[in-house]
Amino acid sequence: MSQRIPNQSLTLSFGRPDASECACRLEKEVRAYALLDQLGIAYQRVDHPAAQTIHDCEDVDLLLGIPICKNLFLTNSQKTRFYLLLIPGEKKFRTAVLSKQIGSSRLSFGGPEDMERLLDITPGSVSVLGLMNDKDHQVQLLIDRDAVENREFFACHPCINTSSVKFLTTDLMEKFLPFVGHEPIFVDL
């Protein structure tokens, strides 16, 4: 059995990039760091090549010491209700199981235009941190219990898929979510 060796060019940093680096980053990423700092949430950060899928995050997971959470942007068939689902990366998503638990039939992936309009994020960069941009609370947060229970740390993208951050799960639940005003619905998938 072979052991996976992480990409040696990745570096673990503490906190936001310095001012000169922030000037080269998208404003939504810099806003994510600013909000984490404002809320007193300490975080570690890894900059990396664009990661479109959970598989693309394997080297980042090794460096962070935890897997990045899968974030799925979903909608009902009428496109009148939108959901952000946090689920462990290794877990399979089963639409029928989730639909039954939340009482919404025919869930599908939300389109990029709705994702950008509601969360100011693009496909491949979906993140719970995007809820900071949902000022009208049009997106319902759904959390698979396994994504947060008995997990000391939580990892996600800061609204862009070329960086990932790791912080305490309690900071997600007790600082970030209350601040952005998104009460999660817990599901078991």
N, C-alpha and C positions, 0 to 999 in steps of 0.2 A: 504494500500500500504506500503510495507516494504522499508526501506532505506538500501542500500548496505553499509556495513562497510568495509573500506579498511584493507588490511593485515597490522597488527600493527608492523610486523618485518621489513618492508621497511623503509628506511631512505633517506631523501632528502639531498644531499650533493652539495656543490658548487665547481665546477672545477674538475680537475683530481684526481684520487686516489693518496695517498702518494706513495713515492718511493718503500716502502716495499710491498705495495699492487700491484703496477705496475709489480713487478718482477714475480708475479703469474698470470699475464694476458697475453692473446695472443698479439703478437707483432702488429697485425693489429689494435687492439683496442687501444693500447698505441699510435700508429701513428695517429689515429683519434683525440685523445686528444691533441697530440702535434701540429697537424695542426690547431685545433680550437684555441689553445693558441697562436700559431704563428700569426694567423690572427686577434688576439685581440677580439675573440668572447667569451663573457662571457656565461657560461652555468651552468645549474643545472643538477645533475646526480642522478639516482636511480639505485642501483644494485638490482637484483631480480632473482628469479628462471628463467630458460630458458623459453622464451615466443615464441612459434612457430606460434601463430595466434594473430589476433587483439583481440579476446576474452580473450586470456591469458594475455593481457595487461591492463585489467580493473582496477586492483589495482594500477598499475603504473600511469594510466591516472588520477585516483583520487588524488594521491599524487602530480603529476606534475600540476594538475589543468587544463590540456588540453588533448585531445585524441592524441595518437601517430598516425602519418600518415601511411597509408598503402602504401607499396612500392612493386611494382610488376615488376619482370624481365620477359620481353616478347621477342619473336622472330617471324620473318615471317616463312612461311612454308619451305622455302629453307635454313633457318638458315644462311642467309647472312646479315641480319639486326637485331640489338638488341636494345631494348628499356628498359628504366627504367621509370615506371609510378608512380607518386605520386598522391594519391587519398585519400580523407578523409576516415577514417576507417569504417564509417557507410554507405558509399556509395557503391552501387552495381556496379560491373565492367561488362560492356556489350561490348563484343569483337566487334560486328558488328558496334556499334556506334563509337568506337575508330578507327577501321580500315578505316571507311569512312573518318574520319577527317584527318588522316595522309596519306591516299592513299596507304595503305598496306593491302592486303587481307590476310585472313587466319592467323591471329595472334594466338599464343599459348604461354604457359609458357615456358621460356627458361630452359634448362637443368642445373643440378648442375655443370657439368663440364665446361660449358660456363660461368656460373655465377662465378665460382672460377677463371677461366682463365682470364676473363675480369675485374672483380671487386674485386677479392680476398675476396669473401664472400660466405657463404654457405646458403642453404635453411633455412628459418626462421630468418635469420640475414640480409636480403636484406635491404639496406639503401642508401639514397642519398649520405651519406658520403663515400660509396664505390667508387664513381666517382673519388676520389683522386687517386685511383689505375688504372684508365683507361687512361693511358698516351697517348695511340694512338687514343683516342676519337672514339672508336668503338661502344659505347653505346649512343644512342640518349635519352636525358632526355625529358620526357613528364610530364607536370604538369597540373592536373585538376585545373582550376581556384579556385574552392572552397577550395582547400588544402592550399592556401596561401593568397587569397584576403580577406581583412577584418579580418585577424588573426594576432594578435600581436606576438604570439609565435608559434614555430614549434617544434615538438618532433619526434625523431627517434632513432634507435639503432646506437651505434658507431661501426658498422661493426661486432657486436656480439650480440646475443639475450639474454644475461644475464645482460645487462645494457641498460639504455635509457637516452637520454639527451634532454634538453629543452633549446632553445635559441631563440633570436629574429628572426622573419621571415625576417626582413630587412637584418640581418646578413647573412642569407642563400642566399638571392637574390643579395645583393650588395657586399658581401665579399667572401663567399665560392665559389659560382658558377663562378664568374669571375676568381678567382684564379685557379680553376681546368680547366677552359676553356670550360665549357659545357653550351651552350646557350639553354635554354629550349624552347620547343614548347608547347604553352598553348592549352589545349583542354577543352571541356565542356561535361561532361559525365552525 
